[in-house]
Amino acid sequence: MLILGVDPGLRATGYAFLQGLPGGVQLVDHGLVRTDDDAPLSDRLQRIHTTLRVLLEQHRPSQVAVEDLYATQRYPRTAILMGHVRGVVCLAAAELAIEVTALPPAAVKQAIAGFGAASKRQIQVAVQRLLRRREPLDAHVSDAVAICLTALSRAGVPLRLQAQEVAP
């Protein structure tokens, strides 16, 4: 089972492809889609959509797992912008008939770090340990990995790295 995990953000969208295998997981691909703060919203969304569409066509995952919307009274604009990005993620998946699962941030944090209010740094460290990496991944990529790991776990895949794989 190959899953794409996406941490939607307008400035930087993190993504990670993880393969669920009987003995654990394998990190297949990961990265960031960055957009220019000065570019029009439509151009930024198009860049995210186009990049993810190419990645989906290349890897053909069985599922896309994306962070569910959340809003705080302090930053309502963030939720609106994140909603735009989630929309283009869902569109890219729908164009290729790939199932999309939305996971609440607190559920992902609980599954990966053992604490539903874990910080970005705590998620980074937990992902680094789970993937046995010497160096941490970018925070947005770590969030995408965490989302993907949670989706795989819910599908019954053990959250451990394949024995032969130790990442740099």
N, C-alpha and C positions, 0 to 999 in steps of 0.2 A: 504494500500500500504506500503510494507516494502522495504526500500532502504538501501543499504550499501554505505556509503561514505568513500572514501579512500584518505588519504594524502600520496602520494608515496614518500618514502625516503629510501635510501640504509641503512643508519644507524638505522633509526627508521621510520616505516610505521605506521601511525595512522589510526585507523578504527572506525567506528561507525554505528550501525544499528538503524535506526529510523523508527517507525511505523507512517504513516500518517493516521489520523482518522478524521472523520467529524468535531470534535471540536478542532483539533490541532494535536500535535505530542507527541510521547512517546519514550524516549530513552530506547531501548531494550538491547543493549550490546555495549561495547566500549573497546578499549585497544590499545596496541602497539605491533608491531612485531619488536623486536630488533635483530640486527645482529652484529657479532663480526668484528670490523675493520680489524683484522688480518686474517680473513678467506678469502679464494679465492672468487672472484666475483660469480662464479657459485654456490658455497655453500650458499652464502648469498641470491642469487635470489631463489634458491630452498627452503630455509627456509621460505621466504616471500610467495612464491607460495603455498607451502604445508599448511602453517597456514591459509592463506586466503581460500584455497580450502576446508579445514575442516570447517571453519566458514560458508562458503557459503552452504555447504551440510547440516550443522546443522540448519541454519536459513531460507534458501531458499527464498532470497529476489526476488522481481520482477525486480529489477534494481540495477546496480552498478554505482555510480557516482564517477568519479575520476577527480582530478585536471588535466587540460590540460597542455601540455608542454609550458614552457616559457624559454627564454634564455636571458642572458645578456652577453655583450662582455667581461665583467670583469670575469665571471665565466662560460665559455662554458662547462667545464667538468661536472659541476653540472647538466646541461640539459641532457647531454649524459647519465649519471648515472640514472637520474630520468626517462629517456626514457626506460632504461632497466627494472626498477621497474614497470613502467606503463605497459610494455609488459607482465610481469608475472601476473599482476592484470587482464589485459584483457584476457589472456590465461585461468586463473582460471575461470573467468566468462563464457567464450566461451565453456569451457568443460562441463558446466552445462546449456548451452543455455540461459544464462541470459544477457539481454540487458545492454550495457555499454554506459554511457553518459559522455562526457568530458566537463568540465566547465572551462572557463578561470578564472585564479586567480582574476583578476580585477573585473569580474562580481560577483564572490562569495563575495569579500570584499565589493562591493557596496551593494549587497543584505543584508548582515548581519550587517555591521558596518556603512553603508550609505556613504562610502568613498572608491573609487576604489583603493586607494594606502594605505589603512589601514595597520598598523603594525601587527605583530603576536600577540603582547600584546593586541592591540585593538580588534582583533578577539576573543582572549581568554575572554576578559571582556564582549563582546557582547554575546558570546555563554553562558557564565556564567549567564548573566541576562536573556537571552531567556529561558534557562533551569531552572532558579530559583535555582541555586546551591549556597551553602554557600562558597564552595571552587572552584577555577578554575580547569578545566581539564588540563592535559598536553597540551602543545602548538600544538603538532602534532595531538592529539585526538581532540582538539578544531577545528583545521582546517578540520579534517574529518567530524565533526559534521556540520560545516559551509557549507561544500560541499553538505552534505546530506540535510540540511535545504533548501539550494538553489534549489536543484533538486525537493524536495517536493513542494516548493513554486511555481516552474514553472509548476508543475502538478496540481496546484490549492488548495493545502492543506494550511490552515492558519498556520503562524509561531507562534504558541503559545502552551504552555505546557498544557496537559490535567489537568483539575482542581484538580483532586485527587492526582496528583503527585508533590511532592516537594522533590528534590534530596538533599543528604547531601553535 
